[in-house]
Amino acid sequence: MGILNALFKSNDLVKEVGNVIDNLTTSDQERLEAKKALKEVVLGYEKSMQEQVTSRWLSDNNGSLLTKNIRPLSLAFLTFMFVLISVFSGNIGEFKIQEEFIPVYQTLLIVIYTAYFGGRTFEKIKK
């Protein structure tokens, strides 16, 4: 439930609705069935959202040269600009990365390495 949790905090939603169900139903069996049905609805909604994202990506890949490359070009441009600004920001004379840029570089490297190498490993295992 990753995306749904991030957007709507669905775990909290499921717990709150579960508490309401607990108060309205009489037997343990009824409560468990209602909670199970609620979780299935949330999972179905998240699956639908994932399918919509996938279909958008597929339609982008079937389009023109610009639609195929807009994400990679945007990423390359923003990365280049960030590096350029961080290298030349206050570096007249001697080179020193300012302290404000270090956490951003750390986060970017962790995310990139995890996504690329973790994703590639997952793809290889899946095949």
Steps between C-alpha positions, in 0.01 A plus 500: 500500500797731438351769278166504675672524838710789380205690358223429746662330799277201432630297796352765729183499292470121521559508877242773556240328284590175675425663835161612370434148372596359840244726666221420252532123462423247766709191435872452441426324171300799368781740599765291326293470182432876491869583554601252230253652255629849579861399440402340168337826390813699590725251318275508195516878493880498522522241222280721283727799564809294406335387177418859408862608553620209288258588221621862503860385470411266216320778315803724547722235344273471197501873431741738338871537568429774755247299700737202509788708629344774714563323833863405429572846356342671801698282737826564315437877488407529868796284607739705287366828639518376859861389459590823322344718769645299788852499352510870416303626801750709696804329348707794385855414591491155656259214445279401792147358489276695734349308791143553372564292190642191676167353625349548154788313338476223761126458445534504122776239503309271735182524294677457167712204609210331673263552208748403229684210657207381709269527198743317273546224758123467536456483122764228472344298782152542353611366160 
